[in-house]
C-alpha cells in the first residue's frame, strides 16, 4: 500500500471557564480508481511545511487562542507599503458590504466571522477590510482593486492586531508578495488561494490560514447544507500503531434497517434535494424532503449529497466526511461489515469523530486544557474520569478493544489506567448518568505506545485497551476477546488524576445524531456527568476491530407442498462462522450443514433443509429458523401450504453468486442472458453470455481479490448482485 505523509498539527487551547475546546484534524486518501489501492498516510511530521514544528500561535490576552512554536524565521519580512493607486471611477458590484469569512486554521478547526469592506475616502480603488482575520484582528487593513476589478491586492506588513504589547502584521509565510484575492461579482465571493498566511508577529502567529479562504457577501450567502450520520454510525479512524489514516471517509452502520440522514440546518424558504448512489445496482436514491430515509440491506453507498437552495437561487451542497480539509475527497457508507470490505486497512479503528478536519492536539501550559495532577483550571474540582458517548446502535455493534489517542502524556511507568465500558442511563431529571459497568481493561503507563515521526521524535501516544474483563453470573471475572453492544454506552477512562500524571486527549468535532455531547467528564465526589459547552467536541476514544456483522441468505423463505421435500439454502455470514440452535427448530423441520468453507477467499455455509409431509387434518404450518454468527442473527421461514405474510417474508433477489474452488458460481433464472462484471469502483471487467441452464461458472483467474458487482440482464429486466473474490 503506497505511503504518503500525514499532517500532524499542534494546538494548545487556553481558557478561564468550562468552555469547549477548539479543534484540529489531519488528513487521508483513497485512490480514485480503486478503493483497494487506497493511499495511506503515516506519521512523518516536519517534512512538509504544513507540519512545521516551529509554527507557534501567540496567546492573546482575554481571548481563546492557540499557541504555536516560536521562530523568527517563520515571520516573513514585510513588503514595502507603497500604494498603487489607480484612477478608477467605480468599484465592482457587490464588493462594498458585509462578508462572511470561511477558512481552515493551520492549528485546527474552522475560522469564521464577518468582515466589513468599505471604500477609502480619498482613493476610489482602495478598500478597507475590518476584521479581516476573524478573532485575530482589531485593525483595518487595505487592499487595491485591479483595473479589471477582478483582483484585490493587500500588501504585507500592515498592522492587523494591536493591543498592549501584542502586535501582529498581515503576513504570508516565506514570501514578500502581496496577498491577492480573486473577486467574482456575480457570486459575491472573494477567494484567496495563497497557502499559509494570516496575522504574524516576531513571536509566532495569532492566526494562520491553510488552504483556500473565502469571503462571501452576506446578501448572497447560500443556505447551509448540513446533516449527520444515521443513529449508530461510526467513522473510519486511525491505525493506532502509526496514526496513519485516509483522505477518504468511510461510515459503517447497521444493515437491514432504516437509516435517517438527519438534516441539521432546516431553514424557512429553502428547498432540499438529496441524492445517493447505491454502489451495487448503480441506482440513484433521490429525495426532496428535509431528511433522507433509506431502507438498506447489506450494501455500500456513496455518502449522500445534500443540496440546499434558497428563494434567491443561491445554493450549497454538503457530503458528510468530505468537508473541511477533506473537501472533494471520496466518502463511502457501509451497511454492515467494516471498511476492509472496500479496501481500507484492517488495522484502522472506528470512532464517533469524523476525521474530515483532523485532530485537535492539546498541549500543556498555563491554564491549558489537559488532565492529570491538579486537573485543569476549567474546574475547582479534579477531573476524575473522561467519557465518550456511543449512541444506541440499530443492530449489534461488535468491537475487540479501545484505543485512546493522546498528544500530551507523562506518568510514572507503573501508573495504572482503566477503561470501563459503561451503560448509559438517565436519572429522574432526564440527565445522563452512569449505569452498569459492563467490562473493564487496565494497562500501565509503561504500556502506552509512543508515536514517532521520521526523525524519531515522539509526536503522540496511543493507549490500547484489550482483553476486557466482565463478571459472570457467579461473580467470577471472565476475559472477553470481543464485545457486543446493543445499547447506548460510555467509554470511561480513569486513573489520570494522580500525582505525576499529565495528559491531553486528541479531539475533533462532530454532531451526534441525538444532540447529546460525545465528550463528557466526571469530577471527584460527584456522580453527575458533565459535558463541555460545545457539543461537537469528541475525544478520540476509538473502537478497535469494530464492525456490524450480519448474515446474508440466497433465499429468506422455503415454500413446500403437503408432500414435503429437501431444499438447499446458502448463508454468507460476516464475519464469523454460522451456527444454529437445534432445540428451537420444530421436529418436522430438519436442518443440516452440508458444506462450509471459511478461509481468506471463501466464506459461506450450505444448509440442507428437509420438511416432513404435512399430516392429515392440517391445512398448513409455518415456523422460523434462527441462524447466528458473532454479533448477528438471521431468520428464514419454512412454510408448508400456507402463504407467508408480508412481515414474515422479505422478497429476495432471484440471482445470487458465491466463490467456490473453481471461481465464482452464478445462479439465476433462465430468462437472464448476459452477465456484465464491474469492479467496486465501477470499472468494466467483462461481459459474458449466460446459458439457459441457470448456472454459470465465471472465470476469475485474472481478477484481483476484492469486491465485484455482477449485473445480469434479459427479458426487459436486470439485477445486480455482489461477490467477493
N, C-alpha and C positions, 0 to 999 in steps of 0.2 A: 504494500500500500504506500503510495507516494507521500512523503512527509513534507510539510511546509511549516512556516513559522507561526507560532502562537503569540498574539499580542497580549501581554500582561500589563495591567495598569495599576498605578499606585495611588492610593487615596486615603486621606485621613479626614474624618468628619468631626467638627467640634461644635458643641452646643452647651447651653446652660440649662436646658429644660428637657423633659422626656419627649423629644420630638423624634420623628422618624429620620433615619439616615438617608443621605443622598446615595446614589447608586452608580455602579460601574460594571462593565462586562468585557468579554473577549470573544473572538470570532472563530469560525469554522467553514468547511466547504465540501459539496458533493459534485462530482463530475456531471456535466450537463447531459452527456450521452449515456452514461451507465452509472446507476447508483452503486453498483457493485465495485466500481473503481473509485470510490469516494476518496477525496484528498483529505488527509487528517493533519491537523496542526499539532505541533509538540512544543513544549516549554523551552523556548530559546529567546530570552529577553536580551536587550541591549543591541542585538544585531540590526534591528530596524529602528528608524527614527521614532516610530510610534511606540517603541518600548524603551526609549532612552531613560536610563535610571537617574539622569541628572535633572530632569524636569521637576520643578517644585512649584506648588501653588501657595501663594502668600496668604497668611491668615489676616483677614481684615477685622478690625475692631467692630463689635456689635453686629456681626454678620456670621451666618453659617458659611464657612468657606473651607475649601480643601487645600492641603499643603503639598507642595512638590519639592523635589530635591533642588538644592541651591547650586547655581553655577553662573558666573558672569558670562561665560562663553555662550550661553543659550539665549541671551538677550541681544538681538541684532542691533547694530548701531543705526540710529535713526537716519533716514534720508533727509536731505535739506528741505526746509519748509517753504520753498519757493512756490508761489501760486501761479498756475497757468490760467489766467482769466481771459475768457473769450467774450466777444461782444455778441451775445445772442439775445434775442428779444423774448423768448418764451422757453418754458420747461416742458418736458413731455407730460401728457395727460396721466393722471393718477399717481404722480410722484409725491406731491406735497400733501401728506396725510399721515395718519397713524398706521404703523406697520406691525405685524406680528413676526417676531424673530423666532426661528426654529433651527437649532443646531445640536451637534453632539459634542460634549465636553471630552477632551482627551483624558480627563481624570474620572469620567464616569457619568452616565445619565444624560438627559436632555437639558439643553439650555433654552428657555423660552421666556418671552416677555414682550412688552410693547415698546416700540421705538418710534419717535415722532420726527418727521422730516419737515424742515421749514426752509424757505429761501432766504439768502443773505440780503440784507437791506441795501447793500451797495452794488454787489456783483450778481447779475441775473442767472449766471450759470454755476453759482456757488450755493451749495445746500448744506444745512447743518443737521446732524444726527444727534438727537437727545436719547440717552440710554442705549447707545449703540451695542454694547455688550451687556445684556441684562444681568443684573446682580453684581457687576464688576465695573461699572462706570457711573460717575456722577458729574462728568464734564462733557460738554458738547464737543464733537469733532466735525470737521467739514470735509466735503468731497466736491470735486469738479466734474460737471456733466459734460460729456464729449459733444462735439459738433453734431454728430448724427443722433444725439440724445439716447444712445443705447448703452453707454457705459458711464460709470461713476468711479472716479479715482480718488482714493483717500491717502494722502501722504502719511508715511510712518512718522513716529516721533511726537505726535500730538499727545498732550496730556489728556488721558481719558478718565483717570480717577485721582483725586487728591483729597485726603482728609488727615490732618495731623502730619505724622511722619510718613504716612503711606501714600506713595505716588506711583502711578503706572502710566505707561505710554502705549499707544497703538503700535503693535509690533508684529512683524512676520518673522518666524523662526528662520534664521540662517539666510536672510535676504534683506536687501535695501530697497527693493522695488516698492512702488505704490501698491496698495491693496485695491484691486479693481473688481467691481461688480457689474454683471450684465443685467440691464433692466428691460423687462418686457411690459410695455404699457398696456397691452391687450389683456394680460393676465394679472397685471399689477404686482409682479414678483421681481425682486432683486436677488440674484444668485451670485454668491462668492464661492468660487471653486478652488481658491488657494487653500492649501493644507497647512495646518499649524500656524494659526495667527490668533491674536487676542490682546489682552491687557497685560503687558510685560513690564518688569522692573528689574533693577540690578539684583534683587533678592530672589527672583523667580517669576511666577505667573499668577496674576489674580484670576484669570480665566484663560483657557487655551482651547480653541476650536480644532476639531479634526474632521475632515470630510467637508462636503458642501454645507453652506449656511444660507438659508433663505430668509428674506423679509417680504411678507405678503401684505398688501394693502387690506386693512381690516374690512373695508367696504366690499372687497372682492374675495374674502376668505371663503373657501368651500366648506361645507358642513363636515363635521368629524365622522369618519367611518371607523368603528372600533367594536370588537366583540371578544368574548372569552371562550375558552375551550369547554366542551360539554363536561358535565359532572364526572369526576374521577379521572379526567385526562392527565397524563403525566408526560413530561418533556424529556427527550434525549439529553443526557447530561455529559459527563466527562469521563475520561479514563483516569481513575484515581491514582494510578502509579505515575502518570506523566502530565496530567491536566490537559491532555490532548482532547480536541473536540472537532466539530464540523461546522462549516458555514451553513449547511442546510439544516433545517429544523425538522424534527420528527415528533409527532404527538401520538402516543399509544393510548388506546381506550378500549372499553368493553365491546365485544362482538355481540350480535344477535339481540340488540336493544335499540331504543330510540335515542338519538343524540339531539341535544338542544344547544346550538351555537347561539349564545345569548348576546343580542345587540346591547352594548353598554352606553350608547350615546344617542338615544332616540330624541329627535328634535321635531318640533311642530313645523309643518310645511316642507318637510324633507321626505323624499321618496327613497326607498332602499331596494336594491336588487342584489340577489345572491347568485353565485354560480359555483359549482363544484363538479369536478370531473371524477367519475368512477374509473379507476385505473384498469379494472378488469374488462368491463364492457366498452369503455370509451364513451359511454353516455354522459351527458351533462345534466346535472341536477340544478334546476333553476327555481327561483322563488322571489316574489316581490313583497313578502311580508317582513315585519320588523326583525324577527329572529328566524333562524333556519332550523327546521326539524328534519331529521334524517333517520329512516329505518335502515339499519346496517346489518349485514351478515358478517362473515369472515372475509374481509376485503381490505384494500387500501385505496386512498384517495389523495388527490391534490387538496391541500387545505383550502377551505372556501375563500372566494374573493367576495368582499362586500363593497358595493358601490353606493355612495350617498350623494344625492343631487338635490339642491335647494331650488326655490322658485325663480331665482335669478339665473339658473342654468349652471352654476358653479358646482363642481363635483369633486369627490376624492374617493380613493379606494384603499382597502386595507386587507392584508393577509397575515393572520396570526403566525408569529415565528419568522416573519420576513419584514420586520420594521427596524428602525434604528440603524445600527451598524450593518445588519444583515439585509439591508434593503435590496430587493430584487434577487435574493438567493432563494433556492427552492424550499418549499415547506410541504411535508407529507403527513398524512394521518393514517395510522393503522387501526383497523377494527380487529382486535385480537392479536396475540403474538407479541413480538417485540421488534425493534428496529433492525435486528440482524437479518430478518426476512428480506429487507430492502438493501442489504449490503453494509449497514453500519457495523462498527466493531462490537463484538460480544463483550469486550471489556468495559464499554461505556455504561454508566448507570443512568437512572431516571429520577427526575425530581419535579417539584412544583414550579420551579422557575424556568424561564424560557430560553435563556442564553442568547437572545437576539440582540442584546446590547452589552454582554459581558458581565464581569464581576463588579461589585463594589468592594474594593480591598481596603480594609480598615487598619490603620497603623496607630500605634500607641503614641500618646503625647499628652500635654496638659489639657485637661477637660475632654480628652478623646473618648470616643465611644468604643470601649473594649471591656473585657471582663477579666476577673481574677481577683487578686488580693485587693480589698478595698472597693471592689466592683468598679463603677464609673460615677462620674458626677451627675448622671441622669437621675439618681435616686439617693436619698439619705440612707436607705436600707441596702444591704448587699444583695446582689442578684444570686439566687440560689440555684436556679435551673433555667435553661433555654429550651423553648419548644417550637417545633414546626408542625403545622396542622395539615393533615391529608384528609380531604373530604371523603364521604362515604362513596365507594365505587359502585357502579351499576352492575358489576359482577365481581367475582372474587379476584382480588389483587394478590399476586404471588411475588415474593422477593426473597433474597438469600442473605442480605446484610444491609448495613447502613454506612455510608461514607460521609464524613464531615470535613469540609474544606476550610482551612484556616490561613489567614495571611500573617497574623502575628501569633507566635506560640513560644512560651518559655515556661518550664516547670521542672522541679526535681524529678529525676528519672523514675523513681518508684511511685510517683503520684498516680492514684487510680482515677479513671474517668469511666462513667457508666452511661450507657444508652438504654433508655427504657422505651418500650412500645406500650402506650397508654391509651385506653379507650377514651373518647371524648364524650362528655355528658354535659347537661345543663342543670343549673340549680333552680330553685323556686322562682328566682327573679329573671330567669332566662339567660343568665350569663354562663359562659363556658367554664367547665370545671374538669379536673382530672377524675377519670373513672378507674376501672380496674387496670392494674399493671399486667399486661399480657405476658411479656417476656423481657429479659434484660441481658445485656452483654457488657463486660468490663474489660478495659485494656489499661495499660500503664503508659506513662509519658514516654518511656523508652521505646514503646511500640509505635509511636506516631511517626509516620513516614515523611521525611523532608523531600521537597520537590526541588530539583536542581535545574539551573539553566545551562547553556552550552559552555559557560565559563566556570561551571561547578559551584556557582553561588546559589544559596538557598533562597527561593522566591516564594515558597509557600509550604504548607503541611497538609497531610491527609490523615485523619483518624479513620481507621477501618474497623468496624464492629461486625463480627460474625459469631456463629455458634451461640445463638440466643438461648437462654435457659428459661423454662417455664415450669410451674408447679403442676403435677398431675393431680388426680382426684384424691390420692392418698397423701399429698403433701411432699412428694419426692420431686427433686429437680430433674428435669428432662432436657437434654440438649437438642435444640431444633436446628436442623441444617437449612430449613427454609420456613418462611412464614406465609400464612394465607389469611388475608383480611377482607371482610365484607362489611365492616362498619367504619365510621369515621374514627380517626386515631391521631394521637400526637407522637412525634419522636421527641423524647426529652433527654437532653444532655445535662449531666450533673458532674460534680467533682472539681470544678474550676475555682470555687470560692474558698480557697485555702491559701495558706502562706506560700509565697514563692511562685505563684502562677499568674501569668498574663496571657491573654488570648483574644483574638479577633476573628470572627466567623465571616467568611465571604458571603455577600448578599447580592440580590438583584431585585428588580421589581416585576410583579405580575399580578393581575387581578384574579383572585379566587372567584369561582362561579357563584358562591352563595354570599359574597360580600364580607365574610369574616377575614380578619388578618391572618396571614400564613405564619408570621413570626410573632412569638409570644414569649413572655418571661414570667418567672415567679421570684418573689423576694423572701428573705428569711422570715420565719414565724408568721407567714400569711398564706392561706390556702387558695387565695384568688389567683386567677390567671389574667395577666395584663398584656396589652399589645401597644405598640408604638402608634403614633397618630397617623402615619402614612400606611394604609392597609395594602399598598402594593409591594411593601418590602418583604422579601423572602430570604431567610438564611439558607445557605447551601448545606442541607442535610438530605442527601440523595439515597435512593433505594438501589442497592446493588442486585444485579440479576433479576430485575423486575420484569414482569410480563402479565398479560391477561391470557391465560390458557383457555382452550376450547376444544371441542370435538366436532368435526365435520363428518357428515354421512352422505353416501351416494343416494340414499332414499330415507325418508323420515317416517314411512308407514308401509306396512305389509298388508295387502288385501288378499284374503283367502276365501275360497268357496267352502261349502259344507264338507267336502271330501278331505280337506287338509292337504298338506304338502310341505316341501322343503324349499327354503329361499335363501339367497346369498345377499349379504349386506357388507359393504366396505366402510370402515371407520378410519378417519385420519385425525388422531389426537395431536394437539400441540400442548405440551412439548414432551410429555412423558408417555409411558405405556398405557394401554387400555385395560380396564378390569370391570367386573360387574358382580353383583351380589345375587347368587342363585336363590337365596331364601325369599327374595321379593318377586320372583318370577312365578306365575301360576303353573300348576303341574301339567297344563295342556300345551304349554309352550316350552320348547327345548332349545337352548342356546349353547352353541359350542364355537370356540375359536379354531378354525381350520387352518389358518395361515396368519403369521405375524412376523413382520420384519422391522427391526428398529436399528438403523445404523445411519451413517452420515448422508447416505444418498437415498435410502428407503425408510419410510416411516408410516406404517399402516397395519391394520389388522383386518382379516376377513372373518366374518361371522356366518355360521350356518344356523338358520332359524327354522325349526320344524314345528308345524302346527298339527295337533291331533284333529281327527274328524269331529265335526260338530255333533254332539249327542242328539238323539231324537227328543223332541219336545222343546228344544231351544231354537229361537228364531235368529239368534246371533250373539256374539260376545266380543269384547274388546278389552285389551289390557296394555298398560305401558311397560316398557322395558328400560331400565335405567343403566346407562353406561357412565363410567367415571374415568378420569385421569387426574393428575395432580392439579388442583385448583379449578376444576371444571367438571360438569356433568352434562349429559345429553340424554334426551328421551326419544325413543321411537315407539310407534304403536303397532300392535298386531290386531287386525280387525277381521273377524270372520263373519261374512254376510253383511253385518251392519255397516253402513257408511260412516265415515269419520267426520265429526263436526268440525267447523272452521277453527275453533280454538284448540283442537287437538292435532290438526294436521297442517303442516306448512307445505305448500306446493313446492316441490323440489325440481331443479333443473333436470332435464331429461338426459343430458350428456354428462359424463364425468371422465376423469383421467387420473392415472396414477403411475408412478415409476415402478417398473419391475426389473428383473435381472437383464432383460433384453433391450431395455429402453423405456419409452413411455407408451403405455397402452391406453387407447382412447375407446370408450364405448359410447354408442349414440343410437338414436332411432334411425332406421334406414332411409328416412326421407332427407337426411343431410347428405350432400355430395362433395363438398370441398372443405378443406381444413387449412387455415392460414395461421402461422405461428409468428408471434411478436415477442420481443424481449420485454422486461419490466418497464423499460424507458420508452417503449413504443416502436423500437426499431424492427423492420421487417426481417424475418429469418427465412421463411419459405412458405410455399403453397403446395398442397397435396390433394389429389383426387381420392375420395373415400369410396370403398367398396360398399355394396348393399348389404353386406353381412352384419353391419352394425358394430364391427370390431376392427380396429386399425392399430398396428404397431408402428409408432412414429420413430424413425431413425434419428438418433440424437448423439451419435458418437462424436460429432464435430461441434456440439454445442457446449458452451461453458456451463459450469454449475451455476444455478441461480433460479429465479422465478421467471416463468414464461406464461404468456397468455395465448390460449388456443381459441380461435374463432371459427365456429362451424356454421356453414351456410347451405341453404337448399330449400326449395318449395316455398319461397316467399317468407322465410323466417331465418333468423340467425340466433346464435347463442355463444357466449364467451365463457370460458372456464379457465382456471389457473392450475398450474402444476409446477412443482419444484424438481429440478434435475439435480 
